[in-house]
Amino acid sequence: MNQNNTASFILGALVGGVATYYAYKNKDEIIDKLQEIESNLNIDHHEWVEKAKARLEKLTSSFQTTLQQYAHSDTEETAREGEVGHIIEELNQLRAEMAAIKA
């Protein structure tokens, strides 16, 4: 059993050493490939932020419309309408803050 563990350790060290040697020997090629992949992805962080803001605004608008329909239904109690009205006010404030961030 002990010889088995020793053999596994030696084999693992050997494989790790070969992998490290290969990475060191070809580091310039690896870096070039990584830079090529990064340039092909063409990630525009500003565009992602703008898309996220637009989706958040769409979501809040949809949520606000749903809440208004819920608040104006005839089956709701006046206490619940007050709660929904408060939520709608908070959503309006959130939309105003989002508009300020976009500017």
FENVEN-V91610 format. One record per run of one state. SS is the DSSP state (A for helix, B for strand, O for the rest). FROM is the first residue (numbers start at 1). LEN is the number of residues. Records with the same first field share a line. If there is no record, write none. Layout:
SS = FROM-LEN + FROM-LEN
//
This chain:
O = 1-1 + 26-1 + 42-3 + 72-6 + 103-1
A = 2-24 + 27-15 + 45-27 + 78-25
//
